[in-house]
């Protein structure tokens, strides 16, 4: 073990270079520290994304990104070169050790709490004088941490003069608690605890603090704004659902099932069973009714694809708290200015209908909002290659982050 640690330490530092797949290069950066490391691809709006455990011995290096992209390389002085594989596809990479460009803002680790739940975060703080406007960046669904896309957006905001707080969702990264047992209100109060942290700082203007949220984060943001309307100055909501959460789930799965190219009768059966599962999880049907309806289809490919959770799985308790949550009454109460952004090819929520529904609620009170749909973008606001078309590296949709930064900067400087 000591030999592995010593060899891995030889990687310590910043490495920059390219990954090449099917002739397409991607500029990337890695930062190694002992047996860990972080990955950055600004093209894909990912920054400081943690690597899985790094191994190095006798010049042979191996590490994994995102649990699935496996890298194997040879270390020769200040050059690290080898191959990577992501399931089937793969390619080559070459990295050179070099000094990292210094950040033009300060980075501070912070801790804040909602009740008995301690949350760990990072504050990106501009070095310009005076009190700064600020944003709390809220996660989407699942075990999200502060690294990756939120870190990238925080970087861009801080470079533009707006402070940005990113944090590990409860039960993820270094934060305590468990998002699987949390309600949307619990998560909204987590975000408000971050807002309170910012408002108490001498270098932050407490009248210019907003929330940025993507997907589920676009639910948490407006909910936080209605729980503490005097604390939230503006909201950015990206690709969020309008209406009951269970309806969004049905839309998501209905769209995905069409991609399976089932026979019409099989597609109808699949949606009928899934709808019963959703109804059972939210208390609108019994579990026995779902079990009875599902029994004849257990051997089908589509049933296996759905991977229904066991009766004692955490999903049932989580759905009981969240599935019936309707976002439209929340949006009706929002008074802070809002920016809505959706990807044209979003397969999880319907862009046009969502903007129309949320806009109607905001319009009731005259709350100012702007909305746009990003051409060609999917749910995470990236451009993805078509399965039948030529390969290219998926990348962030052009102009989205710039638009967010400019809109936030205008609100954060008012």
Residue, then its C-alpha position, 0 to 999 in steps of 0.5 A: x500500500x505504501x508503494x501505491x501511495x508513493x507512486x500515486x503521489x508522483x502524479x500530484x499536480x495539474x495536468x492538461x491535454x486532450x482526449x481523442x475519440x473517433x478523431x474528435x479532440x476534447x480539451x481536458x484538465x486533471x488535478x491529482x492529489x495522492x490517490x484522488x483527483x479531479x476532472x475538468x472539461x469546460x466544453x462540457x461545463x464540468x469543473x473539478x468533478x471527482x475521479x474515482x480512486x486513482x492507482x499508480x504503480x511502476x509507471x502504470x496509472x489507472x483511474x475511473x471517471x463517473x464510475x464508467x470511463x476507465x483510463x489506463x496510461x503510462x507515466x513518463x516524466x511530465x507526460x501521461x498517455x494512454x487509452x480510455x474506454x466508456x463501455x464500448x467506445x473509447x479513444x486515446x489521451x495525452x496529458x502534460x504536467x503544467x502549472x494551473x492558471x490561478x483563479x481570479x477569485x477566492x474559494x472558501x470552504x463553508x459549513x451551514x446547517x438546517x436544523x440538525x443537518x450540517x451541509x458542506x459547501x464552497x463559496x466562490x467570492x470575487x476579489x473586487x471591493x464592496x459588497x457583492x450580489x450572490x447566488x445559491x446554486x441548488x441541485x437536481x434530483x438524486x445524490x448531487x454534490x457541489x462539483x461538476x456543472x454547479x462548480x462550472x457555473x459558480x466559476x463563471x458567476x465569480x469571474x463576472x463579479x457575483x458570489x456563488x455558493x455551491x454545496x453538497x446536497x444532504x446525504x451526498x458528498x460531505x453533507x449529513x442527512x439523507x435526501x431520500x427521506x427529505x421533502x421538497x420543503x426540507x431541501x428548500x430550507x437547506x437552500x435557505x440556510x445557505x442564503x442565510x449564511x451569505x446574508x450574514x457576511x459583511x462582503x455580501x449585500x443581503x438585498x441581492x441574493x438569489x437562487x439558481x436551480x436546475x430540474x428539481x432545483x427549479x422546484x426548490x428555488x421558488x419554494x424557498x422564495x415563498x417560504x422566505x420572500x424577503x430573502x430571495x431577490x431573483x430566481x433562475x429555474x432551468x428545465x423544471x416541471x410545471x404541475x404535480x411531480x407525478x405528472x412529470x414522472x409519467x411524461x418522462x417515462x412515457x417519452x422513454x418508452x417510445x424509444x423502446x419501439x414496442x408494439x402499440x399494445x405492449x406500449x399501452x400495457x407498459x404505461x398502464x402498469x407504470x401509471x398504477x405504480x405511480x398511483x400506488x407510490x403517491x397513495x392514489x391506488x393500493x400496492x396490491x392493485x399495482x402488484x396484481x396488474x404487474x404480475x402477468x408482465x414480469x418476464x417481459x423486456x419492458x418490465x425488466x427495463x423499468x426496474x420497479x423498486x422493492x416494496x421495502x425500497x426507499x422510493x416508496x417513502x420518498x414518493x409519498x412525500x413528493x409525488x403529489x407536490x404541485x409546483x403551480x400554486x408555488x409559482x403563483x406566490x413568487x414575487x421575485x424576478x424569474x428567468x426560465x430556461x428549457x432545452x428544446x429536446x428535453x425528454x423529461x419535461x415539455x418545454x412549451x407547456x411548462x413555460x406557458x403554465x409557469x408564465x400564467x401563474x407569474x402573470x397573475x401577480x405581474x411578477x416579471x419573468x423572461x423565458x427562452x428555449x435553447x435550440x437542440x439542447x436536451x434536459x441538462x442543456x447540452x447538445x448531444x450527438x444523434x445515434x444515427x449521425x456522425x460522432x461528436x463530443x457532447x457539449x454545453x449549448x452555446x450561450x446558455x451560461x453566458x445568458x444566465x451570468x448576464x441576467x444574474x449580474x444585472x439583478x445582483x447589481x441593482 
